[in-house]
Amino acid sequence: MTFDLRTTILVFSLVLIILMGSLTVYSVTSIDVYYFFRFLLISIFAVLLVTLIFNQINLNRILSVGWVLFVLNIIIVLSVELFGSEIKGSKRWIDFGFLSLQPSEFMKITFALFVIQYLRFYSFQFNTFRSFFLLGVLFLSAIPIIIQPDLGTGLVYVLLGLMLLFICGMNKFYFISMAIFGILLSPIIYSFGLTAYQKSRIISWFSSDQTLSEKWNILQSEISIGSGGIFGEGFLNSKQNEFNFLPEADTDFIFSIYAEQFGFLGVLIIFILFGLFILLATIISMEQKRLTDDLSPYFLGTYFSLVIGFSFLLNILMVSGLIPVVGLPLPFFTKGGSSLLCFSIMIGLIFSSRSFLRW
């Protein structure tokens, strides 16, 4: 196996991201040092194993069953209502005993495989029917996620699906039209389509006139980030975590704990590492466009690279209070089997589609 310089930098940045994420998870749980090494090894092993598996599978074979995987994923999402575990009033996870998975997370992957398979048959040429068909499939497949209820994941899934269609070359007219209709219909959607809990999240973001309980999560997250200063409070010295002020510290708000411990310099390092990963992955993906007549590797690689970058950006904006809380995991930081497996599969498909690994 040989690596070129860009691939070496890409892999090195990913390993450092996983290392920093594992350290932060350990600092939140603080069970023992063996837990840290166990979590780190599991994370690296999962990424390597999934990457190697997908690198050995011909991309054409994966795409040939794209629609099958997509339909199965929808069925599993629907089955969560029957077999899922209820946590905080929502059924989003299926408990396998040793691992709990959130099937809706994998919709970002299977929808992409379905779209690429479908458009590949037509040489990636859009017309009115194909555009409306794919948009219809996207919005309809988001309904099972939203009714769980998981509005945040559903909206992110739709946004990422639209990003995929834009990358594949859908006419900009459709995106402009959807943006206009979305703005015009937003009052109706807010009044009749959202639950009281979802409305309170939006209100707490727009208004400073709310109760302490309504703004507690974001307030504590902002305090945690601000407490880090330039150099941070130091590893294992998070007051927000020590006194249990910040809820969901090992999942949605784990970046806040990281920022408190490692400060602005630590945050800058993570931004550089993620930036390197996304930039190099996207550049190599764009090169694939001119190396082959088949655009499938280019579209898949670019999409999954941007999904990882988009997920990172949204989580940072969320914990900083710049957007409403949507419950989006931070790639390779958030403690959770679903997010780790989902992002590992994306990396596996990136490597597979771009032939990063050469045997």
Long-range contacts (C-beta under 8 A, 24 or more apart in sequence): 1-357, 1-358, 1-359, 2-358, 3-357, 6-280, 6-283, 6-284, 7-280, 7-284, 7-356, 7-357, 9-276, 9-280, 10-276, 10-277, 10-280, 10-281, 10-356, 13-273, 13-274, 13-276, 13-277, 13-280, 14-47, 14-277, 14-332, 14-347, 15-44, 16-273, 17-270, 17-273, 17-274, 17-277, 17-331, 17-332, 17-333, 18-43, 18-44, 18-47, 18-332, 20-258, 20-266, 20-269, 20-270, 20-273, 20-333, 21-254, 21-330, 21-332, 21-333, 21-334, 23-235, 24-254, 24-257, 24-258, 24-261, 24-333, 25-250, 25-254, 25-333, 25-335, 27-235, 27-236, 27-238, 27-241, 27-257, 27-261, 28-238, 28-241, 28-249, 28-250, 28-254, 28-257, 28-335, 29-250, 29-335, 30-236, 39-335, 43-332, 43-340, 46-340, 46-341, 46-344, 47-332, 47-340, 47-344, 47-347, 49-344, 50-341, 50-344, 50-345, 50-347, 50-348, 51-344, 51-347, 51-348, 51-351, 51-357, 52-348, 52-357, 53-348, 54-345, 54-348, 54-349, 54-351, 54-352, 55-348, 55-351, 55-352, 55-357, 57-352, 59-296, 59-297, 59-300, 59-349, 59-352, 59-353, 62-113, 62-349, 62-352, 63-113, 63-116, 63-117, 63-120, 63-296, 64-117, 66-110, 66-113, 66-114, 66-115, 66-116, 66-117, 66-118, 67-114, 67-117, 67-118, 69-110, 69-113, 69-114, 70-110, 70-111, 70-113, 70-114, 70-141, 72-110, 73-103, 73-106, 73-107, 73-110, 74-107, 74-141, 74-144, 76-103, 77-103, 77-104, 77-107, 77-144, 77-145, 78-144, 80-104, 80-148, 81-148, 90-148, 90-149, 90-150, 91-148, 92-148, 92-150, 92-153, 93-338, 99-337, 100-337, 100-338, 101-337, 101-338, 101-341, 102-153, 102-336, 102-338, 104-144, 104-145, 104-148, 104-150, 104-153, 104-154, 104-157, 105-153, 105-329, 105-338, 105-339, 105-342, 106-338, 106-342, 106-345, 107-141, 107-145, 107-157, 108-157, 108-160, 108-161, 108-307, 108-342, 109-304, 109-342, 109-345, 109-346, 109-349, 111-137, 111-138, 111-141, 111-157, 111-161, 111-164, 112-164, 112-300, 112-303, 112-304, 113-300, 115-161, 115-164, 115-165, 115-168, 116-168, 116-296, 116-299, 116-300, 119-168, 120-294, 120-295, 120-296, 124-168, 124-169, 124-295, 124-299, 126-168, 126-169, 126-170, 126-171, 131-165, 131-170, 131-171, 131-174, 134-165, 134-170, 135-165, 135-174, 135-178, 138-162, 138-165, 149-195, 149-198, 150-327, 151-194, 151-198, 151-326, 152-325, 152-326, 152-327, 152-328, 153-326, 153-327, 153-328, 155-326, 156-311, 156-314, 156-326, 156-328, 159-310, 160-307, 160-310, 163-303, 163-306, 163-307, 163-310, 164-299, 164-303, 167-299, 167-302, 167-303, 167-306, 168-299, 201-324, 201-325, 202-324, 204-324, 205-321, 205-323, 205-324, 205-325, 216-247, 217-246, 217-247, 217-248, 217-253, 217-325, 218-319, 218-321, 218-325, 220-245, 220-246, 220-247, 220-253, 220-256, 221-246, 221-253, 221-256, 221-319, 221-320, 221-321, 222-320, 222-321, 224-253, 224-256, 224-257, 224-259, 224-260, 225-256, 225-259, 225-260, 225-319, 225-320, 227-260, 228-259, 228-260, 228-261, 228-262, 228-263, 228-264, 228-266, 228-267, 229-263, 229-264, 230-263, 230-264, 230-265, 231-263, 231-264, 231-265, 232-259, 232-260, 232-261, 232-262, 232-263, 232-264, 232-265, 232-266, 233-260, 233-261, 233-263, 234-261, 235-261, 235-262, 236-261, 237-261, 250-334, 250-335, 251-329, 251-334, 251-335, 251-336, 252-315, 252-318, 252-319, 252-325, 252-327, 252-328, 252-329, 252-334, 253-319, 254-330, 254-333, 254-334, 254-335, 255-315, 255-316, 255-319, 255-330, 255-333, 256-319, 258-333, 274-308, 274-309, 274-312, 274-331, 277-308, 278-305, 278-306, 278-308, 278-309, 281-305, 281-350, 281-354, 282-306, 284-354, 284-356, 285-350, 285-353, 285-354, 288-353, 288-354, 296-353, 297-353, 297-354, 298-353, 300-349, 300-350, 300-353, 301-349, 301-350, 301-353, 301-354, 304-346, 304-347, 304-349, 304-350, 305-350, 307-346, 308-343, 308-346, 308-347, 311-343
